[in-house]
Amino acid sequence: MKKWFNIAVFVTLVSFAACTKVENNGAPERISYAVGSYAATTKASEYRAAEGLDNFQSKSFLHAEGAAVGTDFFTSTISWDGATWAPERDYYWPKHPQSYLNFVSWYANDGSVNITPDTVTETAFEINDRTVGANDRILVADEAWIQKANSTTYYTSGVPTLFRHVLARVKVNLKATTLTDPEIANVTYEVALQNAKFQGVFQQGTMKLVNAPLADTGTRQWYSTESATYLWKTAAGSDSADIEYVNSNTVIGTDYTTILAERSFIPQNLGDAIKMVLTYSVTTKSNGTDTSTETDIPATITMNTIKNTSDVAINQWVPNKIYTYNIAINPIGREILLNPVVESEWSFEEDINVTVE
């Protein structure tokens, strides 16, 4: 009986050892994230500071033997703890060598409340019928495919999470060309903007992004089959309301005043119906005393006639770009002068900033 007992123990130990060999031995590795902007050289710390981003959402999908393809592994808020980007609780990489995870990450907020996507899968990311507000910020990271361990990229280690903005941002600056009359001594002008608005701009739309897996580990940018350039499909009839951004007298000097702080818009084609409409007043003074005031002076600018500093008309707002319009009023000739307009990519390092000139 003793011999049989020893054999049984030996067989059990051999069987146990065989099972452990199937797994990938070693200490479990906690999942963390490496976060950057669309420019691969951007450091996580610089990106975090520039965006003011200290958290985002991420959903992971497990591919493992015996599990349904693309099983939900976890959905979590990913936060910066001062050293790493990490989920709300610890999650660990699968240890089986054939297992892997895919990651979809995003940040969507209207300035106070998170925007919940309608669909988040491995191959689809959708936000339906969204009326984009001034403070909306929607960033979607290139999908991280076939990840098996934290990788070192963007100067940190973790799931490669490379964000892109899916909205456009617009800013408008205004100044007067002069406040003195060069031909008449002691005559000066006071210029005041009474009203400023956009007409015909689309603000409601649906974004349906799709993706497909790479043959090997890596990241892949999302794309749209409905609206390849703009990503968003604008809702018919949603351009009927004006977007007013100045509705009371704003005195303008010869230095630029920001009359539209940088705000979000749905990326779109700037057709002939999209206009900037200004109403302003000019008060003429002699030796500092008001002599006359002309109010309600209209100025209508068709947006696609405004050119950038390369003398190329800006006829679209595309995702991940910021457009700054510099405009000047000549109080003597009652003219609107379109000073060079700046287009810039969303980037935060001196060596990768892009300005169209």
C-alpha positions in Angstrom: 0.0 0.0 0.0 2.9 2.3 0.8 4.3 1.9 -2.7 1.0 2.7 -4.3 0.6 5.8 -2.2 4.1 7.1 -3.2 3.3 6.5 -6.9 0.0 8.3 -6.5 1.8 11.3 -4.9 4.5 11.2 -7.6 1.8 11.2 -10.4 0.0 14.1 -8.8 3.1 16.2 -8.5 4.0 15.5 -12.2 0.5 16.4 -13.3 0.6 19.6 -11.3 4.0 20.5 -12.7 2.8 19.9 -16.2 -0.2 22.3 -15.7 2.0 25.1 -14.4 4.2 24.9 -17.5 1.3 25.8 -19.7 1.1 29.2 -18.0 3.6 32.0 -18.5 5.6 31.9 -15.3 6.7 35.2 -13.7 5.3 38.0 -11.6 2.0 39.4 -12.9 2.4 42.7 -14.7 -0.1 45.5 -13.8 -1.7 47.2 -16.8 -0.8 50.9 -17.2 -1.1 53.4 -20.0 1.3 55.6 -22.0 -0.5 58.7 -23.2 0.5 61.1 -25.9 -1.0 63.4 -28.5 -1.1 62.6 -32.2 2.5 63.6 -32.5 4.5 60.7 -31.4 7.3 62.8 -29.9 5.0 64.6 -27.5 5.8 63.7 -23.9 3.0 62.6 -21.6 3.7 65.3 -19.1 3.6 68.1 -21.7 0.5 66.7 -23.2 -1.2 66.3 -19.9 -0.4 69.9 -18.9 -1.3 71.4 -22.3 -4.7 69.6 -22.4 -5.4 69.9 -18.7 -6.3 66.2 -19.0 -6.0 64.1 -15.8 -8.4 61.3 -16.7 -10.0 59.5 -19.6 -12.1 56.4 -20.3 -10.8 53.1 -21.7 -12.4 49.8 -22.6 -10.4 46.6 -23.1 -11.3 43.5 -25.0 -9.9 40.1 -24.2 -8.8 37.5 -26.8 -8.0 34.2 -25.2 -8.5 30.5 -25.8 -11.8 29.3 -24.5 -13.3 32.9 -24.3 -15.6 34.5 -26.8 -13.7 36.7 -29.3 -13.4 40.2 -28.0 -14.8 39.5 -24.5 -15.2 42.7 -22.4 -12.2 42.6 -20.0 -12.7 45.9 -18.2 -14.0 49.4 -18.7 -12.4 52.0 -16.4 -11.6 55.6 -15.8 -7.9 56.0 -16.3 -6.3 58.6 -14.0 -2.9 60.1 -13.5 -1.6 59.2 -10.0 1.5 61.4 -10.2 3.7 58.7 -11.8 1.6 56.6 -14.1 -1.8 56.4 -15.9 -3.7 53.6 -14.4 -7.3 52.1 -14.1 -9.5 52.6 -11.0 -8.3 49.2 -9.7 -5.5 46.9 -10.6 -5.8 44.8 -13.7 -3.1 42.4 -15.0 -1.9 41.3 -18.4 -3.0 37.8 -19.4 -0.2 35.3 -18.8 -1.0 32.8 -21.5 1.3 33.5 -24.5 -1.5 33.3 -27.0 -3.8 35.7 -25.1 -3.9 39.5 -25.8 -6.0 42.6 -25.3 -7.3 45.4 -27.6 -7.9 48.9 -26.1 -10.3 51.6 -27.1 -9.7 54.9 -25.2 -11.5 58.3 -25.3 -12.1 61.5 -23.5 -15.4 63.3 -24.0 -16.6 66.1 -21.9 -18.8 69.2 -22.3 -16.8 71.2 -19.7 -18.6 69.8 -16.7 -20.2 66.4 -17.5 -18.8 63.5 -19.4 -20.3 62.7 -22.8 -21.2 59.0 -23.1 -20.6 57.5 -26.6 -23.5 55.5 -28.0 -21.3 52.7 -29.2 -17.9 51.4 -28.1 -16.7 48.2 -29.6 -13.4 47.0 -31.0 -14.4 48.1 -34.5 -17.0 50.9 -33.9 -17.1 54.1 -32.0 -20.3 56.2 -32.3 -21.7 59.5 -30.9 -25.2 60.1 -32.4 -27.1 63.3 -32.8 -24.8 65.4 -30.7 -25.2 69.2 -30.6 -21.7 70.3 -30.1 -21.3 73.1 -27.5 -18.5 75.6 -27.0 -16.8 73.6 -24.3 -17.1 70.2 -25.9 -13.8 68.3 -26.0 -13.8 64.9 -27.7 -10.6 63.0 -28.1 -10.4 59.4 -29.4 -7.1 57.5 -29.1 -5.8 55.3 -31.9 -6.8 51.8 -31.0 -4.1 49.7 -29.4 -4.3 46.2 -31.1 -2.9 42.9 -29.9 -1.3 44.1 -26.7 0.3 41.6 -24.4 2.4 43.7 -22.1 3.1 47.3 -21.2 5.2 48.8 -24.0 7.6 51.7 -23.7 6.6 54.6 -25.9 6.0 58.4 -25.6 8.7 58.4 -22.8 6.5 56.2 -20.5 5.5 52.6 -20.2 2.0 51.2 -20.8 -0.7 50.7 -23.3 0.2 53.0 -26.3 -2.6 55.6 -26.1 -2.3 58.3 -28.8 -5.1 60.8 -28.7 -6.5 62.9 -31.6 -9.2 65.6 -31.4 -12.3 64.8 -33.5 -13.6 68.4 -33.3 -12.3 71.6 -34.7 -11.6 74.7 -32.7 -12.2 78.4 -33.8 -11.1 81.7 -32.4 -11.8 85.2 -33.6 -9.7 88.3 -32.8 -10.7 91.9 -33.7 -8.9 95.3 -33.7 -9.2 98.8 -35.2 -6.5 99.7 -37.8 -6.3 103.2 -36.3 -8.0 105.4 -33.8 -6.6 108.7 -35.1 -7.3 110.5 -38.4 -3.9 111.0 -40.2 -5.4 113.9 -42.3 -7.3 115.8 -39.7 -5.6 117.0 -36.5 -7.2 116.3 -33.2 -9.8 113.9 -34.7 -10.0 110.5 -33.2 -12.4 107.6 -33.3 -13.9 105.1 -30.9 -14.8 101.8 -32.4 -17.3 99.5 -30.7 -18.5 96.1 -31.8 -22.2 95.8 -31.2 -22.8 92.3 -32.3 -21.0 89.3 -33.8 -22.3 85.9 -34.9 -21.9 83.0 -37.3 -24.6 82.2 -39.7 -25.2 78.8 -41.4 -22.7 76.8 -39.2 -23.6 73.2 -38.5 -23.5 72.2 -34.9 -25.5 69.0 -34.7 -24.1 65.8 -36.1 -23.3 62.1 -35.8 -19.9 60.5 -35.8 -19.5 56.8 -36.7 -15.9 55.7 -36.6 -14.8 52.3 -37.7 -11.5 50.4 -37.4 -9.9 47.1 -38.5 -7.2 45.0 -36.7 -3.6 45.1 -37.7 -1.8 41.9 -38.6 0.5 42.5 -35.6 0.7 44.5 -32.4 0.4 48.3 -32.9 -2.0 51.2 -33.0 -4.5 52.2 -35.7 -6.3 55.5 -36.3 -10.0 55.5 -36.5 -11.7 56.6 -39.7 -15.2 57.3 -41.1 -16.8 55.7 -44.2 -19.6 58.3 -44.1 -17.5 61.5 -44.0 -13.9 60.7 -44.4 -12.5 64.3 -44.2 -14.8 65.6 -41.4 -15.6 62.4 -39.5 -19.0 63.9 -38.6 -22.1 63.7 -40.7 -24.0 66.9 -40.0 -27.7 66.9 -39.4 -29.9 68.4 -42.1 -31.5 71.7 -41.0 -29.3 72.1 -38.0 -27.7 75.3 -39.4 -30.8 77.4 -39.1 -29.9 79.0 -35.7 -27.3 81.7 -35.5 -24.3 81.3 -33.2 -24.0 84.7 -31.5 -20.8 85.4 -29.5 -21.0 89.1 -29.0 -24.3 90.8 -28.1 -23.3 94.0 -26.3 -21.0 96.9 -27.0 -17.3 96.0 -26.9 -14.9 98.8 -27.4 -12.0 97.8 -29.8 -8.5 99.2 -29.6 -5.6 98.9 -32.0 -4.4 95.7 -30.3 -6.3 92.5 -30.9 -9.2 91.8 -28.6 -10.5 88.2 -28.6 -14.2 88.5 -29.4 -14.7 84.7 -29.8 -12.7 82.7 -27.3 -11.4 79.4 -28.7 -14.4 77.1 -28.9 -15.4 73.8 -30.5 -17.3 73.2 -33.7 -18.2 70.2 -35.7 -15.7 69.8 -38.6 -17.4 70.8 -41.8 -17.2 72.2 -45.3 -17.5 76.0 -45.3 -20.1 76.5 -48.0 -21.2 79.9 -49.3 -24.0 80.1 -46.8 -21.6 80.1 -43.8 -20.9 83.7 -42.9 -19.5 85.9 -40.1 -21.8 88.9 -39.5 -20.5 91.9 -37.6 -22.3 95.1 -36.5 -20.3 97.9 -35.1 -20.4 101.6 -34.4 -17.9 104.5 -34.9 -17.9 107.6 -32.8 -16.0 110.6 -34.1 -14.3 112.9 -31.6 -12.7 116.3 -32.0 -10.3 117.2 -29.2 -11.9 114.4 -27.2 -15.5 115.6 -27.6 -18.0 113.4 -29.4 -19.1 115.1 -32.6 -21.0 112.2 -34.3 -21.8 108.5 -33.9 -22.7 106.1 -36.6 -24.2 102.8 -35.3 -25.4 99.5 -36.8 -22.7 99.5 -39.5 -23.0 96.1 -41.1 -20.2 93.8 -42.2 -20.9 90.3 -43.6 -18.0 88.0 -44.4 -18.4 84.8 -46.3 -16.1 82.4 -44.4 -14.7 80.6 -47.4 -13.4 83.9 -48.8 -11.0 84.3 -45.9 -7.5 83.2 -46.7 -4.6 82.0 -44.6 -1.1 83.5 -44.7 -0.3 81.4 -47.7 -3.1 83.2 -49.6 -5.1 80.0 -49.7 -8.8 80.2 -48.9 -9.9 78.3 -45.8 -13.0 76.4 -47.0 -13.2 73.8 -44.3 -12.8 73.2 -40.6 -11.2 69.8 -40.2 -10.7 67.7 -37.0 -7.7 68.2 -34.8 -7.1 71.8 -36.1 -7.4 75.2 -34.5 -8.4 78.2 -36.7 -7.7 81.8 -35.5 -9.3 84.6 -37.5 -7.6 88.0 -37.2 -9.9 90.8 -38.4 -9.4 94.6 -38.4 -11.9 97.5 -38.8 -10.8 100.7 -40.5 -13.0 103.4 -38.9 -12.2 105.9 -41.6 -13.2 104.0 -44.7 -15.7 101.7 -42.8 -13.7 98.8 -44.1 -13.2 95.3 -42.8 -9.7 94.0 -43.3 -8.9 90.3 -43.0 -5.4 90.1 -41.6 -3.6 86.8 -42.0 -5.4 83.8 -40.5 -3.5 81.2 -38.5 -4.2 77.5 -38.9 -2.4 75.3 -36.4 -2.3 71.6 -35.5 -3.1 70.6 -32.0 0.5 70.1 -30.7 2.4 71.3 -27.7 6.2 71.1 -28.4 8.2 73.8 -30.1 9.7 71.5 -32.6 6.5 70.0 -33.8 4.2 73.0 -33.8 2.7 73.5 -37.3 1.5 76.9 -38.6 0.4 77.4 -42.1 2.4 80.3 -43.5 
